[in-house]
Amino acid sequence: MPIIPPPTPAPSPPPQQLYFAALNPESATHVSAFASLCPAARRHHLYALIQECTPTELLFLSTTIAPLLKRDFLRALPPEVSLYILSFIDDPRTLARAALVSKYWNELLKDEYLWKTMSIRHGFSRDVDAVELYRREHLKDDTAGVQNTTSSGSGAEAHRSQLFSPRGLQPPRPQSGDFPYRKFFIYEYLRTSNWLKKGKLLRIHRALLHPPAPDQNMPGTLAQDQGPLTNPAIPTSIAIDGQWVVVGLANSRIHIFSARTGVLSRTLIGHESGVWAVALISEGGQPVGADTSVHPCEGDPLVVGKAQDDSLPPALRTAVGLDKPGRAGRMQLRSRSVPDPFADGGKPKESKFGKPSYPGCASDGWGQPSALVVSGGCDKELRIWDVKSGYCIYTLRGHTSTIRCLKVLHGRPLAVSGSRDRTVRVWDVQRGRLLRVLEGHTQSVRCLDVCGNRVVSGSYDCTCRVWDVDTGACLHVLRGHFHQIYTVAFDGVRIASGGLDTTVRVWDAATGACTALLQGHTALVCQLQLTPTMLATGGSDGRVIIFSLKGSNFAVVQRLAAHDSSVSGLQLDERFLVTSGNDGRVRLYEFERGGGSDGSGASRGAVASDAQCRYVRDMCEPTESVWKAAYTRETCAVLSKKAGKMVVEIWSFKP
């Protein structure tokens, strides 16, 4: 037989009601008489009663009335209306304090769409690479979260269903996907705050610039008139990514530091003289084009060298991606292509020109399980190193003079080197062979930049050349400078070049035509960087000039008297500008928020429209001189001279 539960009894009267009813039987009559009064009479009656109360009674009234006046207005509203109200709050600290009001407010403020909007408003969604880096770093946790919510939809949708289900309402906004917008915003907000205030100094490394003079009384030592034993330990080049910091020195050494701990992990020894160029190939990544382990890169049959991969031990074959490692599944997971969580279309936009090079001289790998370093210098040799083991995988010969510049293509095992022998050479760094020799310059090749399968080289012959890596053809010869060219920048659409004539020229990469002649520097232009909307230049006069690339007039956005002497380093992203100089200072500037991706509809990946930057702080203590400075989103490396020593400072801004 079915069991019928007894009816629920009426609630018992509160203790206070029982107390007053027993104490004063006439209170019911008094209350009913008070209820029959008009509002004005009720107020007069209450005022008269208050005037007769003692302080103790007034305190009793205050403690009794205060809880009755409290009202949770967000709980009284539909959840979608409450979230709409909260969406007008710009300060994340206000939302964080609101989450402490009650459990309901805390659950309400966990809505992922709210934090997605906040991320866009604060500009954290502009950098697609930063979003992908966060996803990659937290992939293990996110994957577990996706598996746990497979049966109930995405993580954001599963959480919102609990919030809306008590009222029987449906979520008013589209599904946000499994990207943790709230955690991403907190992470980026703390990281940005660390940049603005002061990061954590992981390690300081010091080394003597010049080795101590040998004891002349010791047998086997050189006499003073026989010249120096070694070159000074002056940093000549730097490459940085999220895991490693690689520093090339004039004394033929290459130091590798951990970007996460600052520890000196490896010192690569093999070059016979100074190292002038280094490039870092990050582990993992996605190959561009066919699998090179199955379909090797083709080169010019007249100059292509013999592959050296047959003689490699199995460990090194695995390091360059020729043999698939046991953890291939994990590598594929790390490099999988996923939609951009902030893109309206669901898929990230890919440029038809390919991905430009990173300013930190690192490049995406082609799926190999180990990070690699490519180096070149005065010994005319190109060397490929395995970072984890420290072994030299290949030694590639072909240049007849100093290798002065070096770049590696994204997702392809192709390195491009420029030399004082007036040639540009293309190398297969996976199989260890020369592919092409690009000839045309009549003097030393000083600088390179790459984008997709295009290479731009700048030379002391006052010209730039645009090359096709796959065919070896010279597509354009850019003439206009009347002194040596020291720096080039290339984003697939535009080419910027600067040199000893103190001018900067902007070229159309498709036609080779000069579209702008930019002036403002009074000395050598030695630093350039292109973004989709801005061009930043640095010169030996200590100035940094930012030009707008919107429109055809290339207007000056801002002129900065950044340093008292030559600008030795310049790097910027969508939020910060970092400059270093021979005056011994490293300065941090922040671009003003507003416009652009913060709500005006401009495309992502661009610095806010014509945004000026403000000086924030010096990033380290003043030194005698700063040779190099480079950074990623979470790490900054500063190479300087102090008290006659080379000093390497590695800073972390990771929350």
Buried (B, 14 or more C-beta within 10 A) or exposed (E): EEEEEEEEEEEEEEEEEEEBEEEEEEEEEEEEEEEEEEEEEEEEEEEEEEEEEEEEEEEEBEEEEEEEEEEEEBEEEEBBEBBEEBBEBEEBEEBEEBBEEEEBBEBBBBBBBBBBBBBBBBBBBBBBBBBBBBBBBBBEEBEEBEEEBEEEBBBBBBBBEEBBEEEEEEBBBEEBBBBBBBBBBBBBBEBBEBBBEEBEEBBEBEBEBBBEEEEEEEEEEEEEEEEEEEBBBBBBBBBBBBBBBBBBBBBBBBBBBBBBEBEBBBEBEBBEBBBBBBBBBBBBBBBBEEEBBEEBBEBBEEBBBEBBBEEBEEBBBBBBBBBBBEEEEBBEBBBEEBEBBBBEEEEBEEBEBBBBBBBBBBBBBBBBBBBBBBBBBBBBBBBBBBBBEBBBBBBBEBBEBBBBBBBBBBBBBBBBBBBBBBBBBBBBBBBBBBBBBBBBBEBBBBBBBBBBBBBBBBBBBBBBBBBBBBEBEBBBEBEBBEEBBBBBBBBBBBBBBBBBBBBBBBBBBEEBEBBBEBEBBEBBBBBBBBBBBBBBBBBBBBBBBBBBBBEEEBEEBBEBEBBEBBBBBBBBBBBBBBBBBBBBBBBBBBBEBEBBBBEEEBEBBBBBBBBEBEEBBEBBEEBBBBBBBBBBBBBBBBBBBBEEBBBBBBBBBBE
